Amino acid sequence: METILEIKNINKTYKKSDFALEDISFSVPYGAIMGLIGENGSGKTTTLSIILGILRKNTGTINIMGRPYHIDDTEMKEKIGVVFDTNYFPEVFSPRDISKIFKKIYHRWDDMCFFDMLKKYDIGEKQKVKAMSHGTKSMLAIITALAQRPELLILDEPTGGIDPVRREEVLDMFLDFISDGKKSIVFSSHITSDLEKIADYITFIHKGKMLYTAEKDLFLYQYGIIRCNQETFETLNRDYKSEILRYVTRDYQYRILVKDQQKIPPGEFILENPTLEEVMYLVSRGEES
């Protein structure tokens, strides 16, 4: 399968910090959405910043569209759209100002697309950024990235602050973006329900380390959550220890993450499909058996 983005064994250390990014590797096929999940401070933003050349890696390789990328590669910059959670537009700018500047920077800039989307989402052309809500600023950043007509979107918490109804519309925009099979998205978000709806693959980063990278359906339909008492947990831990990834306990009630629910026969417990949020919680906070 041809990939638009491939990163291998990315490592990043800091002289004055204990945090380190260790051996991050994943690939994104054309026409796919890769979701990055992990608790705050896990290394998701660091990973995206290294991909974009904003931060220097210590070791590892990054290929975008078949070639190494560095921050001075203006030809490749034309093909990458970026949205970060923090506002990067000057507060005194209006969308009209942004259009004037970006059409000079990006040869692919689509003015008609930009202003049509502003109108669709009720963002005034002359409204100053400083007068916008956090959600409106997020919408403006997404619209600006899409108007660049990129082939790869790098999104770091792009839907933060956007209300649930509008967020559904944004997710539809992302699905439409990749629908021709020639473009892809890397999407970091703490709103795991967004990724459940649109991601094809999930990469789970925990404390700077990549724990898992796989198709989303593996996490949602092959993994399982078992809820049981202590006695049943001890039996499961004895007979199916190799299937238990993590567990948490509270008041003698156990919640267990298993890697293949089909291998666990029926018993005196509840077995459910997990959500990405549950997987993230159990891997981040749970104990190994």
C-alpha positions in Angstrom: 0.0 0.0 0.0 1.5 3.3 -1.1 2.0 5.7 1.8 1.9 9.5 1.9 3.7 9.7 5.3 6.2 7.3 6.8 8.1 7.9 10.0 10.6 5.4 11.4 12.3 5.2 14.8 12.0 8.9 15.7 13.8 9.8 18.9 13.9 13.2 20.6 15.6 14.1 23.9 15.8 17.3 25.9 18.8 18.4 27.9 16.8 19.9 30.7 13.9 17.6 30.8 13.2 13.9 31.7 10.8 13.7 28.8 11.9 11.8 25.7 10.3 10.6 22.5 11.4 7.0 21.9 11.3 5.0 18.6 8.0 6.4 17.2 7.1 4.7 13.9 4.0 4.6 11.8 2.8 5.1 8.3 -0.2 6.7 6.7 -1.6 5.4 3.4 -3.1 7.7 0.8 -6.8 8.2 1.4 -6.6 7.5 5.1 -6.9 9.2 8.4 -4.4 8.4 11.2 -5.5 9.3 14.7 -3.0 10.0 17.4 -4.2 9.4 21.0 -2.6 9.6 24.4 -2.9 11.6 27.6 -1.7 15.2 27.8 2.1 15.4 27.7 2.4 12.0 26.0 4.3 13.3 23.0 1.6 13.8 20.3 2.4 17.4 19.6 6.1 16.8 19.8 5.7 14.0 17.2 3.7 16.3 14.9 6.2 19.2 15.3 9.1 16.9 14.4 7.2 15.7 11.3 6.8 19.3 10.2 10.4 20.2 10.9 9.5 22.6 13.7 11.5 20.5 16.2 14.7 18.7 15.4 14.8 15.0 15.9 17.8 13.2 17.3 17.5 10.1 15.2 15.0 8.5 12.8 13.7 9.2 9.3 10.6 11.0 8.0 9.4 10.7 4.4 6.5 12.7 3.0 5.2 11.7 -0.4 8.2 9.6 -1.0 11.0 12.0 0.0 12.6 13.4 3.2 11.0 16.6 4.5 12.7 19.6 6.0 11.2 22.9 7.1 12.9 24.9 4.2 11.3 22.6 1.5 8.9 25.3 0.0 7.6 22.9 -2.7 6.5 20.4 0.0 5.1 23.1 2.2 2.6 23.9 -0.6 1.2 20.4 -0.2 0.8 20.3 3.6 -1.9 22.0 5.6 -1.5 22.5 9.3 -3.9 23.3 12.2 -2.6 23.6 15.8 -4.8 24.1 18.8 -3.3 27.5 19.6 -4.2 30.5 17.4 -1.4 31.5 15.1 -3.1 34.5 13.4 -2.4 38.0 14.6 -5.2 39.3 16.8 -5.7 42.4 14.6 -6.1 40.4 11.4 -9.5 39.6 9.8 -10.2 36.7 7.4 -9.9 39.2 4.5 -6.4 40.1 5.7 -5.5 36.4 5.9 -6.7 35.9 2.3 -4.5 38.7 1.0 -1.4 37.3 2.7 -2.0 33.6 2.0 -2.7 34.0 -1.7 0.8 35.5 -2.0 2.4 32.7 -0.1 0.5 29.6 -1.5 0.3 29.1 -5.2 -2.6 26.6 -4.6 -4.6 29.1 -2.5 -8.3 29.0 -3.4 -10.0 32.3 -2.6 -13.4 31.1 -3.7 -13.2 28.1 -1.4 -12.0 30.3 1.5 -14.8 32.9 1.2 -17.5 30.3 0.5 -16.6 28.4 3.7 -16.5 31.6 5.7 -20.0 32.4 4.6 -21.2 28.8 5.2 -19.9 28.9 8.8 -21.0 32.5 9.5 -17.5 34.0 10.0 -17.4 37.7 9.0 -14.8 38.6 6.4 -14.0 41.8 8.4 -14.2 40.4 11.9 -11.0 40.7 13.8 -9.4 37.5 15.2 -9.3 39.1 18.7 -13.2 39.3 18.6 -13.7 35.7 17.8 -14.5 32.9 20.2 -12.1 30.0 20.6 -14.4 27.8 18.5 -14.6 30.4 15.7 -10.8 30.7 15.7 -10.5 26.9 15.3 -13.0 27.0 12.4 -11.0 29.8 10.7 -7.8 27.8 11.1 -9.4 24.7 9.5 -10.9 26.7 6.7 -7.6 28.4 6.0 -5.8 25.1 5.9 -8.3 23.6 3.5 -8.2 26.7 1.2 -4.5 26.0 0.6 -5.6 22.8 -1.3 -3.1 20.6 0.5 -2.5 16.9 0.0 -1.7 16.1 3.6 -3.4 17.7 6.6 -1.6 17.7 10.0 -4.1 18.5 12.7 -3.4 18.9 16.4 -6.6 19.2 18.5 -8.3 21.0 15.6 -11.9 20.6 17.0 -11.1 22.0 20.5 -13.7 24.5 21.5 -16.0 23.8 18.5 -19.6 23.0 19.6 -20.8 19.4 19.0 -23.1 20.2 16.1 -20.5 22.1 14.2 -17.9 19.5 15.1 -19.9 16.9 13.2 -19.8 19.2 10.2 -16.0 19.6 10.5 -15.6 15.8 10.6 -17.6 15.5 7.4 -15.3 18.1 5.9 -12.3 15.9 6.7 -14.0 12.8 5.3 -14.8 14.7 2.1 -11.1 15.9 2.0 -9.8 12.4 1.7 -12.6 11.0 -0.4 -10.7 11.0 -3.7 -8.1 8.6 -2.2 -5.2 11.0 -3.0 -5.0 12.9 0.2 -4.6 12.0 3.9 -4.9 13.3 7.4 -2.9 12.9 10.6 -5.2 13.9 13.4 -4.2 14.3 17.1 -7.2 14.7 19.5 -8.2 14.2 23.1 -11.8 13.9 21.8 -11.5 10.2 21.1 -15.1 10.0 19.9 -14.1 12.1 16.9 -11.5 9.6 16.0 -13.9 6.7 16.4 -16.1 8.3 13.8 -13.5 9.1 11.1 -10.1 7.5 11.7 -8.9 4.5 9.7 -5.8 3.9 11.9 -4.9 4.7 15.5 -1.4 5.3 17.0 -1.3 5.3 20.8 1.6 7.2 22.4 2.1 7.0 26.1 4.9 8.9 28.0 6.9 9.4 24.8 6.6 5.8 23.7 4.5 4.3 21.0 2.5 1.5 22.5 0.3 0.5 19.5 -0.3 1.4 15.9 -3.1 -0.5 14.1 -6.3 -0.2 12.3 -9.0 1.4 14.4 -11.3 -1.6 14.2 -8.6 -3.6 16.1 -9.1 -1.4 19.1 -12.9 -1.2 18.9 -13.9 -4.8 17.9 -11.0 -7.2 18.6 -10.0 -5.7 22.0 -12.5 -6.2 24.8 -13.4 -4.9 28.2 -14.2 -7.4 30.9 -16.0 -6.3 34.1 -15.9 -8.8 36.9 -15.2 -9.4 40.6 -11.9 -10.4 42.2 -12.5 -14.1 42.1 -13.3 -14.1 38.4 -10.3 -11.9 37.7 -7.9 -14.3 39.5 -9.4 -17.2 37.3 -9.0 -15.2 34.1 -5.5 -14.1 35.1 -4.5 -17.7 35.6 -6.1 -19.2 32.5 -5.8 -16.3 30.0 -3.0 -14.2 31.3 -1.5 -13.8 27.8 -4.7 -12.1 26.6 -4.8 -9.5 29.5 -3.2 -6.2 28.5 -4.1 -4.0 31.5 -6.5 -3.9 34.4 -7.8 -1.4 37.0 -9.6 -2.2 40.2 -11.9 -0.3 42.5 -13.8 -1.7 45.5 -13.0 -5.3 44.4 -14.5 -4.7 41.0 -12.2 -5.2 38.0 -12.1 -3.7 34.6 -9.8 -5.6 32.3 -8.6 -4.8 28.8 -8.0 -8.0 26.7 -6.4 -8.0 23.3 -8.7 -10.6 21.6 -12.2 -11.0 23.1 -12.9 -14.0 20.8 -10.3 -16.0 22.8 -12.2 -15.5 26.1 -15.0 -18.0 26.5 -18.3 -16.9 28.2 -18.2 -16.8 32.0 -19.4 -15.0 35.1 -18.4 -11.6 33.8 -19.6 -8.8 31.4 -17.6 -8.6 28.1 -18.0 -5.4 26.0 -16.5 -3.7 23.0 -14.3 -0.8 24.3 -14.3 2.8 23.3 -11.0 4.5 22.4 -11.3 6.5 25.6 -11.5 3.3 27.7 -8.5 1.8 25.9 -6.5 5.0 26.5 -7.5 5.1 30.2 -6.7 1.4 30.8 -3.4 1.5 29.0 -2.4 4.8 30.7 -3.6 4.0 34.2 -4.0 0.3 34.4 -1.6 -2.4 35.7 -0.1 -5.3 33.9 -1.2 -8.7 35.1 
